[in-house]
Amino acid sequence: MKKIYVIMFTVFLNSVFLSCNPESIADENVPQACCGENGEIPPPPPEEISG
């Protein structure tokens, strides 16, 4: 019975320390511009089909 409590406590600690906080991840996302200062990303060039 004591082993079950130890296992449950270990699982609980792991879930607390390794859990993901989606709010902190969403706050850190900063859009980055690739080709200029306006922040608009141009569409990719059309693919050439060779046949």
C-alpha positions as CSV (number, residue, x, y, z in Angstrom):
1,M,0.0,0.0,0.0
2,K,2.9,2.3,0.8
3,K,4.3,1.8,-2.8
4,I,1.0,3.0,-4.3
5,Y,1.2,6.3,-2.4
6,V,4.8,6.8,-3.4
7,I,4.0,6.1,-7.1
8,M,1.0,8.4,-7.0
9,F,3.0,11.2,-5.3
10,T,5.8,10.8,-8.0
11,V,3.2,11.0,-10.8
12,F,1.7,14.0,-9.2
13,L,5.0,15.8,-8.9
14,N,5.9,14.9,-12.5
15,S,2.6,16.3,-13.8
16,V,3.0,19.5,-11.9
17,F,6.6,20.1,-13.0
18,L,6.1,19.0,-16.6
19,S,2.7,20.4,-17.3
20,C,2.3,22.9,-20.1
21,N,0.9,26.4,-19.5
22,P,-0.7,27.4,-22.9
23,E,-1.2,31.0,-21.8
24,S,2.5,31.7,-21.3
25,I,3.3,30.1,-24.7
26,A,0.7,32.2,-26.4
27,D,2.0,35.4,-24.8
28,E,5.5,34.8,-26.1
29,N,4.5,34.5,-29.8
30,V,5.6,37.6,-31.6
31,P,4.9,37.9,-35.4
32,Q,8.1,38.4,-37.4
33,A,8.3,40.1,-40.8
34,C,10.5,38.4,-43.3
35,C,10.9,41.0,-46.1
36,G,10.5,44.5,-44.9
37,E,9.2,46.5,-42.0
38,N,5.5,46.3,-42.7
39,G,5.0,42.8,-41.4
40,E,3.3,41.4,-44.6
41,I,4.7,38.1,-45.8
42,P,4.6,37.8,-49.6
43,P,3.1,34.6,-51.1
44,P,5.5,32.0,-52.5
45,P,6.2,32.1,-56.2
46,P,4.2,29.7,-58.4
47,E,5.7,26.3,-59.0
48,E,6.9,25.5,-62.5
49,I,5.6,22.3,-63.9
50,S,8.1,20.6,-66.1
51,G,6.9,17.6,-68.0
